[in-house]
Amino acid sequence: MGQDHLYTAALLVGCALVLGGCGFADSRAPLPEFMRAKAAEPPPLEAPPDVKRLVGQKLDSVFTSGSQPTHVRVSAPLHDPRGPGWTACVRAELTSVVGKPLGTQTYRIFINDGVIADRQRIEADDNCVAENYEPI
C-alpha cells in the first residue's frame, strides 16, 4: 500500500507539471496561432500636427529670443520612429546675440500630444537637408 501512494503521488506531481506548461505561450512561440498569447497592440498614432501653426505660436520653443528668427519655414510632419509622436524640420535666418548674422539654421523638432517637446540642431547627414519647406 505504501508503494501505491508513492506511485499515485508521483503520477499527480507529473500531471501537475505537464498541465502547468499548457498555459498560452507568447506571440513568438512556435505553436499554432490559437495557442499563442496575442501581441500587445501598438498605441494609436496621434493625428499629424499643424506644424505651421504650432511653430508660429511657439517660436520660443524652437529658437532663443535673442536669435531674432526671420524667414521661418517648416517641413511636413513625419511619424517619429521612436514613439507615437511626430518630427518636423524648421529653418530660419538667425542672428547672434551680438547682432552678427548666423545665416540659415535648421532644427529638427519633436512633437508629442500637440506640443513641441524637444528640438535639436541637425547634423550634415540629417534628412532635413532634403526636405521641402513652406513659410509659416
N, C-alpha and C positions, 0 to 999 in steps of 0.2 A: 504494500500500500504506500510506503514511503517513496518508492521509485515512481509510482503513478503520479503522485503530487509534484515531484520534481519535473517529470515529463510534461505534465499539464502546465506548470508554471513556466517552463522553458518555451513551450508552444505559445502561450499567451504573450510572453515578452517578445518573441519573434514576430508574432502577428502585429503587435503594437508598433514595433519598429518599421515593419513593412507598410502598414497603413499610415503611419505618421509621415512617410515620404510621399504620400499620394496627394499632398496639397498642390495647388496650382503653381507652376513654375513661372519664372519671369518671362518677359516677351521675347527674349533672345534664346531661350532654351530649345533644344532640338526635339520638340514634342509637337504633336498635332495642334493646330491652331486653337481648338476648343479647350485644350488643357492649359494654355498659356495665360498668364495674367495680362491684362490689357496695359499697353504702354500709356504713360501719362500724356494727356493731351497738352500740346504747347499752348501757352497763353495766347489769347486772341491779339491780333495786331491792332495797334491804335490806328485811327484814321490818319491819312497823311496830313501834316500840319500846313497851315498857310504861312510859309516861310517869309514871304514879303511882309505880311502884316506883323508877324512875330518879331522879326528883326527891326522893322521900322518902329515898333513900340518899345523895344528893349535894346536899343543900340548900346547902352551901357553894359549889357550882358556880354557883348562881343568886343567892344573897343573901350579903352580908357577914355575918360572925358577930355583929357589933355591932348589926345591924338587928333581931334577935330576931323572925324571921318567925313569924306565927301565922295560923290560918285559911288555910293554903296550899291552893290549888285549881289544877287543871290542865285544859287543853282536850285534845281528841283530837289525835293527831299528824296532820300533813298533809305530803305529799311536798314536799320543798324543790325549787322550780323551778330552782335554781342547780346542782343536782347530785344524787347518789344518796341523800342523807341525808333527814332529816325536820325539821320545825319543830313547835313547840307553844307555847302561851301559858301562863304561870304567873302567878297572882295571890296576893298575901298582904298582910296587915296588917303594916306595918313601923314600927319605932321609930328615931329618930335616935340618934346616938352620945351625945347629952346627955339622952336619955330622953324626948324630945318625940315624941308620936305623929305619924307621917307619913301615916297613912291607907292606903288600898288602893293598892298599886303593882303594875303589870303589866309583865312582861318576855316577850320572845319568845326562846325557846331554840332552838339549832341542834344537832341530834343526828346524829353520824356514827359508824358502827360501834358503836352502843350506848353512846356516851359523849357527854355534854354538851360540845360543842366551843366554843360561844360563847353569849353572851346579850346582848340589847340591850333597853334600856327602850323601850317603844313610844311612838309619836307619836299624836296625836289621831285621825289618819285611818287608823290601822292596823286590820286586820280582827280583831285580838284583842279589840277593843271589843265585837264582836257574837258572840263565841264562847260556847259553853255550857261551864261549868266544873263539875268534880267534886272534892270534897275528897280529899286523899291519905290 
